[in-house]
Every structure is written in structure tokens, then in C-alpha cells.
């Protein structure tokens, strides 16, 4: 199953300290390091950085 190895499921946790997470997939060839995406956190009602959690 090469599909799971190339595009693993990752959790993105909010840096605002609210504990809110998003679940997505990433391509390891394009993003070998930990991802950081700016997404909406409904707890604090604003866009914050979400970092990949392992």
C-alpha cells in the first residue's frame, strides 16, 4: 500500500492553545518537514497557525 506511505494522515493542532485540531493528508515528497498552515480556530474566532503534530 504505497498510498498510505506517500500521503500520511496528519493532525494540525492550533498554536493558540485551544486544543482545536484539523485532520488532513500531506505529500511527503513535497513537504518532508512539519507543515504549518494558517487556518480558522473557532474557539478564539480568528485565523492562527496550525502546526503538524506527530
PyMOL Python script that loads the backbone (N, CA, C, O; Angstrom):
from pymol import cmd

cmd.read_pdbstr("""\
ATOM      1  N   UNK A   1       0.830  -1.186   0.000  1.00  0.00           N
ATOM      2  CA  UNK A   1       0.000   0.000   0.000  1.00  0.00           C
ATOM      3  C   UNK A   1       0.876   1.251   0.000  1.00  0.00           C
ATOM      4  O   UNK A   1       1.084   1.859   1.050  1.00  0.00           O
ATOM      5  N   UNK A   2       1.372   1.626  -1.129  1.00  0.00           N
ATOM      6  CA  UNK A   2       2.243   2.796  -1.235  1.00  0.00           C
ATOM      7  C   UNK A   2       1.481   4.091  -0.998  1.00  0.00           C
ATOM      8  O   UNK A   2       2.087   5.115  -0.683  1.00  0.00           O
ATOM      9  N   UNK A   3       0.174   4.059  -1.142  1.00  0.00           N
ATOM     10  CA  UNK A   3      -0.608   5.285  -0.976  1.00  0.00           C
ATOM     11  C   UNK A   3      -0.519   5.824   0.448  1.00  0.00           C
ATOM     12  O   UNK A   3      -0.397   7.034   0.640  1.00  0.00           O
ATOM     13  N   UNK A   4      -0.578   4.964   1.431  1.00  0.00           N
ATOM     14  CA  UNK A   4      -0.519   5.417   2.817  1.00  0.00           C
ATOM     15  C   UNK A   4       0.861   5.931   3.196  1.00  0.00           C
ATOM     16  O   UNK A   4       0.982   6.806   4.053  1.00  0.00           O
ATOM     17  N   UNK A   5       1.893   5.401   2.571  1.00  0.00           N
ATOM     18  CA  UNK A   5       3.244   5.844   2.894  1.00  0.00           C
ATOM     19  C   UNK A   5       3.547   7.200   2.264  1.00  0.00           C
ATOM     20  O   UNK A   5       4.260   8.012   2.855  1.00  0.00           O
ATOM     21  N   UNK A   6       3.010   7.452   1.064  1.00  0.00           N
ATOM     22  CA  UNK A   6       3.287   8.707   0.386  1.00  0.00           C
ATOM     23  C   UNK A   6       2.440   9.849   0.936  1.00  0.00           C
ATOM     24  O   UNK A   6       2.929  10.972   1.059  1.00  0.00           O
ATOM     25  N   UNK A   7       1.186   9.584   1.266  1.00  0.00           N
ATOM     26  CA  UNK A   7       0.275  10.616   1.780  1.00  0.00           C
ATOM     27  C   UNK A   7      -0.275  10.197   3.141  1.00  0.00           C
ATOM     28  O   UNK A   7      -1.396   9.696   3.225  1.00  0.00           O
ATOM     29  N   UNK A   8       0.497  10.395   4.198  1.00  0.00           N
ATOM     30  CA  UNK A   8       0.010  10.005   5.525  1.00  0.00           C
ATOM     31  C   UNK A   8      -1.034  10.983   6.052  1.00  0.00           C
ATOM     32  O   UNK A   8      -1.073  12.147   5.654  1.00  0.00           O
ATOM     33  N   UNK A   9      -1.867  10.495   6.943  1.00  0.00           N
ATOM     34  CA  UNK A   9      -2.848  11.338   7.623  1.00  0.00           C
ATOM     35  C   UNK A   9      -2.131  12.037   8.775  1.00  0.00           C
ATOM     36  O   UNK A   9      -1.445  11.395   9.569  1.00  0.00           O
ATOM     37  N   UNK A  10      -2.295  13.361   8.860  1.00  0.00           N
ATOM     38  CA  UNK A  10      -1.641  14.132   9.916  1.00  0.00           C
ATOM     39  C   UNK A  10      -2.682  14.952  10.673  1.00  0.00           C
ATOM     40  O   UNK A  10      -3.770  15.223  10.166  1.00  0.00           O
ATOM     41  N   UNK A  11      -2.327  15.339  11.890  1.00  0.00           N
ATOM     42  CA  UNK A  11      -3.164  16.227  12.693  1.00  0.00           C
ATOM     43  C   UNK A  11      -2.498  17.588  12.749  1.00  0.00           C
ATOM     44  O   UNK A  11      -1.287  17.691  12.945  1.00  0.00           O
ATOM     45  N   UNK A  12      -3.299  18.636  12.575  1.00  0.00           N
ATOM     46  CA  UNK A  12      -2.819  20.000  12.699  1.00  0.00           C
ATOM     47  C   UNK A  12      -3.423  20.581  13.973  1.00  0.00           C
ATOM     48  O   UNK A  12      -4.644  20.678  14.090  1.00  0.00           O
ATOM     49  N   UNK A  13      -2.579  20.968  14.928  1.00  0.00           N
ATOM     50  CA  UNK A  13      -3.052  21.491  16.208  1.00  0.00           C
ATOM     51  C   UNK A  13      -2.817  22.997  16.275  1.00  0.00           C
ATOM     52  O   UNK A  13      -1.795  23.499  15.807  1.00  0.00           O
ATOM     53  N   UNK A  14      -3.767  23.702  16.856  1.00  0.00           N
ATOM     54  CA  UNK A  14      -3.727  25.154  16.953  1.00  0.00           C
ATOM     55  C   UNK A  14      -2.589  25.621  17.862  1.00  0.00           C
ATOM     56  O   UNK A  14      -2.307  25.009  18.892  1.00  0.00           O
ATOM     57  N   UNK A  15      -1.943  26.714  17.461  1.00  0.00           N
ATOM     58  CA  UNK A  15      -0.889  27.296  18.290  1.00  0.00           C
ATOM     59  C   UNK A  15      -1.458  28.277  19.306  1.00  0.00           C
ATOM     60  O   UNK A  15      -0.717  28.810  20.131  1.00  0.00           O
ATOM     61  N   UNK A  16      -2.778  28.523  19.255  1.00  0.00           N
ATOM     62  CA  UNK A  16      -3.404  29.439  20.210  1.00  0.00           C
ATOM     63  C   UNK A  16      -3.634  28.779  21.567  1.00  0.00           C
ATOM     64  O   UNK A  16      -4.047  29.449  22.514  1.00  0.00           O
ATOM     65  N   UNK A  17      -3.375  27.490  21.676  1.00  0.00           N
ATOM     66  CA  UNK A  17      -3.523  26.801  22.953  1.00  0.00           C
ATOM     67  C   UNK A  17      -4.940  26.360  23.255  1.00  0.00           C
ATOM     68  O   UNK A  17      -5.260  26.060  24.405  1.00  0.00           O
ATOM     69  N   UNK A  18      -5.800  26.313  22.237  1.00  0.00           N
ATOM     70  CA  UNK A  18      -7.191  25.938  22.466  1.00  0.00           C
ATOM     71  C   UNK A  18      -7.402  24.429  22.373  1.00  0.00           C
ATOM     72  O   UNK A  18      -8.414  23.912  22.846  1.00  0.00           O
ATOM     73  N   UNK A  19      -6.450  23.722  21.764  1.00  0.00           N
ATOM     74  CA  UNK A  19      -6.602  22.284  21.603  1.00  0.00           C
ATOM     75  C   UNK A  19      -7.387  21.890  20.371  1.00  0.00           C
ATOM     76  O   UNK A  19      -7.636  20.703  20.161  1.00  0.00           O
ATOM     77  N   UNK A  20      -7.785  22.849  19.547  1.00  0.00           N
ATOM     78  CA  UNK A  20      -8.554  22.540  18.333  1.00  0.00           C
ATOM     79  C   UNK A  20      -7.618  21.920  17.291  1.00  0.00           C
ATOM     80  O   UNK A  20      -6.488  22.376  17.118  1.00  0.00           O
ATOM     81  N   UNK A  21      -8.095  20.881  16.600  1.00  0.00           N
ATOM     82  CA  UNK A  21      -7.280  20.202  15.592  1.00  0.00           C
ATOM     83  C   UNK A  21      -8.035  20.058  14.291  1.00  0.00           C
ATOM     84  O   UNK A  21      -9.265  19.994  14.271  1.00  0.00           O
ATOM     85  N   UNK A  22      -7.288  20.008  13.209  1.00  0.00           N
ATOM     86  CA  UNK A  22      -7.784  19.633  11.889  1.00  0.00           C
ATOM     87  C   UNK A  22      -7.054  18.357  11.496  1.00  0.00           C
ATOM     88  O   UNK A  22      -5.917  18.135  11.911  1.00  0.00           O
ATOM     89  N   UNK A  23      -7.708  17.516  10.697  1.00  0.00           N
ATOM     90  CA  UNK A  23      -7.100  16.290  10.203  1.00  0.00           C
ATOM     91  C   UNK A  23      -7.042  16.387   8.693  1.00  0.00           C
ATOM     92  O   UNK A  23      -8.044  16.699   8.049  1.00  0.00           O
ATOM     93  N   UNK A  24      -5.861  16.118   8.115  1.00  0.00           N
ATOM     94  CA  UNK A  24      -5.681  16.210   6.674  1.00  0.00           C
ATOM     95  C   UNK A  24      -4.598  15.236   6.236  1.00  0.00           C
ATOM     96  O   UNK A  24      -4.046  14.501   7.054  1.00  0.00           O
ATOM     97  N   UNK A  25      -4.302  15.233   4.960  1.00  0.00           N
ATOM     98  CA  UNK A  25      -3.220  14.423   4.410  1.00  0.00           C
ATOM     99  C   UNK A  25      -2.150  15.349   3.847  1.00  0.00           C
ATOM    100  O   UNK A  25      -2.427  16.493   3.486  1.00  0.00           O
ATOM    101  N   UNK A  26      -0.925  14.837   3.778  1.00  0.00           N
ATOM    102  CA  UNK A  26       0.137  15.626   3.169  1.00  0.00           C
ATOM    103  C   UNK A  26       0.976  14.740   2.260  1.00  0.00           C
ATOM    104  O   UNK A  26       1.030  13.522   2.431  1.00  0.00           O
ATOM    105  N   UNK A  27       1.618  15.362   1.307  1.00  0.00           N
ATOM    106  CA  UNK A  27       2.509  14.662   0.400  1.00  0.00           C
ATOM    107  C   UNK A  27       3.923  14.765   0.962  1.00  0.00           C
ATOM    108  O   UNK A  27       4.458  15.865   1.103  1.00  0.00           O
ATOM    109  N   UNK A  28       4.524  13.633   1.281  1.00  0.00           N
ATOM    110  CA  UNK A  28       5.855  13.646   1.896  1.00  0.00           C
ATOM    111  C   UNK A  28       6.940  14.107   0.934  1.00  0.00           C
ATOM    112  O   UNK A  28       7.960  14.644   1.367  1.00  0.00           O
ATOM    113  N   UNK A  29       6.739  13.907  -0.354  1.00  0.00           N
ATOM    114  CA  UNK A  29       7.756  14.353  -1.313  1.00  0.00           C
ATOM    115  C   UNK A  29       7.807  15.878  -1.383  1.00  0.00           C
ATOM    116  O   UNK A  29       8.893  16.451  -1.473  1.00  0.00           O
ATOM    117  N   UNK A  30       6.657  16.540  -1.342  1.00  0.00           N
ATOM    118  CA  UNK A  30       6.622  17.997  -1.439  1.00  0.00           C
ATOM    119  C   UNK A  30       6.858  18.667  -0.091  1.00  0.00           C
ATOM    120  O   UNK A  30       7.444  19.749  -0.046  1.00  0.00           O
ATOM    121  N   UNK A  31       6.423  18.060   1.000  1.00  0.00           N
ATOM    122  CA  UNK A  31       6.542  18.631   2.342  1.00  0.00           C
ATOM    123  C   UNK A  31       7.171  17.626   3.299  1.00  0.00           C
ATOM    124  O   UNK A  31       6.462  17.033   4.112  1.00  0.00           O
ATOM    125  N   UNK A  32       8.474  17.421   3.225  1.00  0.00           N
ATOM    126  CA  UNK A  32       9.098  16.436   4.122  1.00  0.00           C
ATOM    127  C   UNK A  32       9.159  16.906   5.574  1.00  0.00           C
ATOM    128  O   UNK A  32       9.196  16.080   6.485  1.00  0.00           O
ATOM    129  N   UNK A  33       9.170  18.224   5.802  1.00  0.00           N
ATOM    130  CA  UNK A  33       9.224  18.758   7.168  1.00  0.00           C
ATOM    131  C   UNK A  33       7.808  18.882   7.724  1.00  0.00           C
ATOM    132  O   UNK A  33       6.827  18.577   7.046  1.00  0.00           O
ATOM    133  N   UNK A  34       7.726  19.334   8.964  1.00  0.00           N
ATOM    134  CA  UNK A  34       6.406  19.528   9.573  1.00  0.00           C
ATOM    135  C   UNK A  34       5.698  20.716   8.925  1.00  0.00           C
ATOM    136  O   UNK A  34       6.300  21.764   8.692  1.00  0.00           O
ATOM    137  N   UNK A  35       4.425  20.534   8.644  1.00  0.00           N
ATOM    138  CA  UNK A  35       3.653  21.569   7.979  1.00  0.00           C
ATOM    139  C   UNK A  35       3.152  22.607   8.971  1.00  0.00           C
ATOM    140  O   UNK A  35       2.880  22.294  10.130  1.00  0.00           O
ATOM    141  N   UNK A  36       3.033  23.851   8.501  1.00  0.00           N
ATOM    142  CA  UNK A  36       2.412  24.935   9.266  1.00  0.00           C
ATOM    143  C   UNK A  36       1.434  25.617   8.329  1.00  0.00           C
ATOM    144  O   UNK A  36       1.835  26.181   7.311  1.00  0.00           O
ATOM    145  N   UNK A  37       0.152  25.571   8.667  1.00  0.00           N
ATOM    146  CA  UNK A  37      -0.886  26.192   7.855  1.00  0.00           C
ATOM    147  C   UNK A  37      -1.637  27.213   8.695  1.00  0.00           C
ATOM    148  O   UNK A  37      -1.813  27.029   9.899  1.00  0.00           O
ATOM    149  N   UNK A  38      -2.078  28.289   8.053  1.00  0.00           N
ATOM    150  CA  UNK A  38      -2.866  29.312   8.741  1.00  0.00           C
ATOM    151  C   UNK A  38      -4.335  29.008   8.481  1.00  0.00           C
ATOM    152  O   UNK A  38      -4.816  29.152   7.357  1.00  0.00           O
ATOM    153  N   UNK A  39      -5.048  28.586   9.527  1.00  0.00           N
ATOM    154  CA  UNK A  39      -6.440  28.188   9.403  1.00  0.00           C
ATOM    155  C   UNK A  39      -7.274  28.843  10.506  1.00  0.00           C
ATOM    156  O   UNK A  39      -6.737  29.428  11.447  1.00  0.00           O
ATOM    157  N   UNK A  40      -8.585  28.732  10.371  1.00  0.00           N
ATOM    158  CA  UNK A  40      -9.510  29.357  11.316  1.00  0.00           C
ATOM    159  C   UNK A  40      -9.658  28.497  12.563  1.00  0.00           C
ATOM    160  O   UNK A  40      -9.886  27.290  12.475  1.00  0.00           O
ATOM    161  N   UNK A  41      -9.527  29.128  13.720  1.00  0.00           N
ATOM    162  CA  UNK A  41      -9.750  28.463  15.001  1.00  0.00           C
ATOM    163  C   UNK A  41     -11.080  28.970  15.550  1.00  0.00           C
ATOM    164  O   UNK A  41     -11.165  30.131  15.951  1.00  0.00           O
ATOM    165  N   UNK A  42     -12.125  28.133  15.582  1.00  0.00           N
ATOM    166  CA  UNK A  42     -13.438  28.603  16.027  1.00  0.00           C
ATOM    167  C   UNK A  42     -13.503  28.936  17.512  1.00  0.00           C
ATOM    168  O   UNK A  42     -14.414  29.648  17.934  1.00  0.00           O
ATOM    169  N   UNK A  43     -12.578  28.450  18.304  1.00  0.00           N
ATOM    170  CA  UNK A  43     -12.610  28.735  19.740  1.00  0.00           C
ATOM    171  C   UNK A  43     -12.227  30.193  20.001  1.00  0.00           C
ATOM    172  O   UNK A  43     -12.878  30.869  20.797  1.00  0.00           O
ATOM    173  N   UNK A  44     -11.181  30.679  19.338  1.00  0.00           N
ATOM    174  CA  UNK A  44     -10.759  32.076  19.512  1.00  0.00           C
ATOM    175  C   UNK A  44     -11.318  32.980  18.416  1.00  0.00           C
ATOM    176  O   UNK A  44     -11.116  34.194  18.451  1.00  0.00           O
ATOM    177  N   UNK A  45     -12.014  32.401  17.449  1.00  0.00           N
ATOM    178  CA  UNK A  45     -12.688  33.117  16.354  1.00  0.00           C
ATOM    179  C   UNK A  45     -11.745  33.959  15.504  1.00  0.00           C
ATOM    180  O   UNK A  45     -12.065  35.097  15.160  1.00  0.00           O
ATOM    181  N   UNK A  46     -10.594  33.408  15.168  1.00  0.00           N
ATOM    182  CA  UNK A  46      -9.688  34.094  14.260  1.00  0.00           C
ATOM    183  C   UNK A  46      -8.755  33.086  13.611  1.00  0.00           C
ATOM    184  O   UNK A  46      -8.702  31.927  14.022  1.00  0.00           O
ATOM    185  N   UNK A  47      -8.024  33.522  12.606  1.00  0.00           N
ATOM    186  CA  UNK A  47      -7.079  32.658  11.919  1.00  0.00           C
ATOM    187  C   UNK A  47      -5.769  32.630  12.697  1.00  0.00           C
ATOM    188  O   UNK A  47      -5.233  33.676  13.062  1.00  0.00           O
ATOM    189  N   UNK A  48      -5.260  31.437  12.946  1.00  0.00           N
ATOM    190  CA  UNK A  48      -3.994  31.251  13.649  1.00  0.00           C
ATOM    191  C   UNK A  48      -3.204  30.168  12.916  1.00  0.00           C
ATOM    192  O   UNK A  48      -3.733  29.475  12.047  1.00  0.00           O
ATOM    193  N   UNK A  49      -1.940  30.037  13.281  1.00  0.00           N
ATOM    194  CA  UNK A  49      -1.101  28.989  12.701  1.00  0.00           C
ATOM    195  C   UNK A  49      -1.451  27.645  13.326  1.00  0.00           C
ATOM    196  O   UNK A  49      -1.634  27.534  14.538  1.00  0.00           O
ATOM    197  N   UNK A  50      -1.540  26.635  12.480  1.00  0.00           N
ATOM    198  CA  UNK A  50      -1.746  25.260  12.919  1.00  0.00           C
ATOM    199  C   UNK A  50      -0.496  24.477  12.532  1.00  0.00           C
ATOM    200  O   UNK A  50      -0.089  24.493  11.370  1.00  0.00           O
ATOM    201  N   UNK A  51       0.112  23.797  13.490  1.00  0.00           N
ATOM    202  CA  UNK A  51       1.334  23.041  13.247  1.00  0.00           C
ATOM    203  C   UNK A  51       1.049  21.547  13.248  1.00  0.00           C
ATOM    204  O   UNK A  51       0.162  21.055  13.945  1.00  0.00           O
ATOM    205  N   UNK A  52       1.835  20.849  12.443  1.00  0.00           N
ATOM    206  CA  UNK A  52       1.675  19.389  12.358  1.00  0.00           C
ATOM    207  C   UNK A  52       2.124  18.752  13.663  1.00  0.00           C
ATOM    208  O   UNK A  52       3.153  19.109  14.237  1.00  0.00           O
ATOM    209  N   UNK A  53       1.319  17.799  14.109  1.00  0.00           N
ATOM    210  CA  UNK A  53       1.583  17.090  15.349  1.00  0.00           C
ATOM    211  C   UNK A  53       1.894  15.642  15.020  1.00  0.00           C
ATOM    212  O   UNK A  53       1.263  15.059  14.138  1.00  0.00           O
ATOM    213  N   UNK A  54       2.857  15.054  15.715  1.00  0.00           N
ATOM    214  CA  UNK A  54       3.188  13.647  15.449  1.00  0.00           C
ATOM    215  C   UNK A  54       2.881  12.791  16.634  1.00  0.00           C
ATOM    216  O   UNK A  54       3.096  11.579  16.592  1.00  0.00           O
TER     217      UNK A  54
END
""", "prot")
cmd.dss("prot")
cmd.show_as("cartoon", "prot")
cmd.util.cbc("prot")
cmd.orient("prot")
